[in-house]
């Protein structure tokens, strides 16, 4: 029954539009991060997620993941090809766009999120700044509630 419901949903025109927006948001985010000096593994994305090499900002995946978590942004640390870091530290983070797209966010909001990400990484050791970013993230999320 679950498969039948999933297939029915996938056949709807709105689902196709939603999927295109997820990819558009991921590509917009990857380009915006590149414009801010981040290295995107594989040079970009053709799907819903991508990996950012945090060495381009003199940090690692674990530090970035924790700083972003404090700023209210969920990512996960991720190994990069030929990663010099240990697997529990990593050199990268993985970012996906389905959750923000489900909320209805589009390119304008993606650029705001990239700004939040960059500010959190720049200020990774400043708990007051991370708390300030978190309040802005929560404000954005309230504008785009889940339901």
C-alpha positions in Angstrom: 0.0 0.0 0.0 2.8 2.4 0.9 4.4 1.8 -2.6 1.1 2.5 -4.3 0.7 5.8 -2.4 4.3 6.8 -3.2 3.9 5.9 -6.9 0.6 7.9 -7.0 2.3 10.9 -5.5 5.2 10.6 -7.9 2.8 10.7 -10.9 1.3 14.1 -9.9 2.5 17.2 -11.9 3.1 19.0 -8.6 5.7 16.3 -7.6 7.7 16.9 -10.8 7.7 20.7 -10.1 8.8 20.0 -6.5 11.6 17.8 -7.7 12.8 20.4 -10.2 12.8 23.0 -7.4 14.9 20.7 -5.1 17.6 20.5 -7.8 17.4 24.2 -8.6 17.8 25.0 -4.9 20.8 22.6 -4.6 22.5 24.1 -7.7 21.8 27.7 -6.5 23.3 26.9 -3.1 26.4 25.2 -4.5 27.1 28.1 -6.8 26.5 30.6 -4.0 28.9 28.8 -1.7 31.5 28.6 -4.5 31.1 32.4 -5.0 32.1 32.7 -1.3 35.2 30.7 -1.7 34.0 27.2 -0.7 35.1 24.2 -2.8 32.3 22.0 -3.8 33.3 18.4 -4.3 32.7 17.4 -7.9 32.4 21.1 -8.8 28.6 21.3 -8.3 25.5 19.1 -8.2 22.9 17.6 -10.5 20.8 16.2 -7.7 19.4 17.1 -4.2 22.7 17.3 -2.3 26.4 18.1 -2.5 29.5 18.0 -0.4 31.5 21.0 0.7 35.2 20.7 1.3 35.7 22.7 4.5 39.5 22.9 4.1 38.8 25.8 1.8 37.8 27.7 5.0 40.6 26.3 7.2 38.3 24.1 9.2 37.0 20.5 9.1 33.7 18.7 8.8 33.3 18.1 12.5 33.9 21.7 13.5 31.6 23.0 10.7 28.8 20.6 11.5 28.9 21.6 15.2 29.0 25.3 14.4 26.1 25.0 12.0 24.2 23.0 14.5 24.6 25.8 17.1 23.4 28.2 14.4 20.2 26.1 13.8 21.4 24.6 10.5 21.4 20.8 10.0 24.2 19.3 8.0 26.3 16.2 8.4 30.0 15.8 8.3 31.2 13.9 5.3 34.4 12.4 4.0 35.7 13.8 0.7 37.7 11.9 -1.9 41.2 11.1 -0.5 40.2 12.7 2.8 43.3 13.4 5.0 41.1 13.6 8.1 39.9 10.6 10.2 36.4 9.3 9.4 34.9 10.7 12.6 36.3 14.2 11.9 36.2 14.5 8.0 37.1 17.4 5.8 33.6 18.0 4.4 30.0 18.5 5.1 27.0 17.2 3.2 24.2 19.7 2.4 20.8 18.8 0.9 17.8 20.9 -0.1 14.7 18.7 0.1 13.8 19.9 3.6 13.9 23.6 2.8 12.2 23.0 -0.6 9.4 21.1 1.2 8.9 24.3 3.3 8.4 26.3 0.1 11.8 28.0 0.0 13.2 29.0 -3.3 16.3 30.8 -4.6 15.9 34.0 -2.6 15.8 32.0 0.6 18.7 29.8 -0.5 20.9 32.9 -0.8 19.9 33.8 2.8 20.8 30.3 4.0 24.2 30.5 2.3 24.8 33.8 4.1 23.9 32.1 7.4 26.2 29.2 6.6 29.1 31.4 5.7 28.6 33.6 8.8 28.4 30.5 11.0 31.7 29.1 9.6 33.4 32.5 9.8 32.3 32.9 13.5 32.5 29.2 14.5 34.1 30.1 17.8 31.8 32.9 18.7 28.8 31.4 20.6 27.0 34.8 20.7 27.2 35.2 17.0 26.1 31.7 16.4 23.1 32.3 18.7 22.3 35.5 16.7 22.4 33.5 13.4 20.1 30.8 15.0 17.5 33.5 15.8 17.6 34.6 12.1 17.3 31.0 11.0 14.3 30.4 13.2 12.7 33.6 11.9 13.1 32.3 8.3 11.7 28.9 9.3 8.6 30.6 10.9 8.0 32.3 7.5 8.0 28.9 5.9 6.3 26.5 8.3 6.3 22.8 7.7 2.5 22.6 7.8 
